[in-house]
Structure formats: C-alpha cells, structure tokens
Amino acid sequence: MDNFKSALNTVLKLEGGYTDNPSDLGNINGSGTMQGITQATYDSYRLSSQQTKKAVKSISAIEVAAIYRNQYWLPSGCNLMPAKLALLVFDCAVNMGNAKVVQYFQELLGSKATSMNAQMLNDINYYLSKHSESDLVGAFIERRKQSYRAFAKKGNQQVFLQGWLNRLEHIKGEVS
C-alpha cells in the first residue's frame, strides 16, 4: 500500500521551488521555503541528524524525501491507506499539517481518536468497509475547501485562496 514515491512526486510539483513570501503564514520567521519545506523544519531535520544548519535553498532531494516521509507520510498513516486516500491525506498533511488530517477524520468519521493512531486507522477502515473510498475522498476534499475559505478570511490570506483551491482541484483530478 505504500505509494510514497508517487505521492511525493505529485506533491512536489504542487509545492514548486524556492519561495519567500512574507504574507505566507507557513513561512515561519520569514526565511523562505524550498519545495514546501521551511527553513525551521530543515534546521530541525539537520540538527536531529547531527549536521550543521544550512540554507533551505540547498536542500537535497534525499533530504526532501526523508522529511516528507518521516514528518508527513508516516505520521498521517498514509502508508496504511489505499492509494487515492493516501495521496489526498498526504497533500493535506503537507499543506495544512498533520493535526488538520486528524481533525477532518474526527469530524467525517465521528472518530474519538486524538491522533493518527490504531484507533483512527480502525475507524477509517471501518468506514471504508461500509462506504466507497471515493465517498471518503469526496467528503475530505469538501472539508478542505471549507477550511481554505475560512482561513482566507484571516488577515491577508485571501491572496492565497485561489492557489489553494487550484491545488485541491489538481489533487481531486489525481484521486478521481
């Protein structure tokens, strides 16, 4: 079930290269992002690997893959999900955070799990035993859309709304 490489390629196309937009709330401390990875995330990764900090602009493909696998793919349970759902969840974790993934599954499934743990995965599998994967994918997409629209009302975030919706439409096309 582990379709990490394929999902990573899709997400990296959406993330693009280096950006440094001061309006981007994901651009923690204004030091830019490379392929969606902030300088702070890269610093943390390098320090945990007993390496010195360096500019996120110089991140290697191997480091990008390791960060995405270990901080988003595995913690959000994508390695244990059907391919379409895994791509959608992975993209959500990368773009919105692992906590949003858990929140959406709590809301959509009525799950009481507080993290992406065995209980949550059991709740997902139970849902999928009663409904189609496309039903869950469709509901998850709609929930993300609602969040994007709500988030765009905060401060100057409206400028990003169309990009977020375009990203979600791309993912929708991949999982439909």
Buried (B, 14 or more C-beta within 10 A) or exposed (E): EBBBEEBBEBBBEBBEEEBBEEEBEBBEEEBBBBBBBBBBBBBBBBEEEEEEEEEBEEBEEEBBBEBBBEBBBBBBBBBBBBBBBBBBBBBBBBBBBBEBBBBBBBEBBEBEBEEBEEEBBEBBEEBBEEEEBEEBBBBBBEBBBEBBEEBBEEEEBEEBBEEBBEBBEBBBEBBE
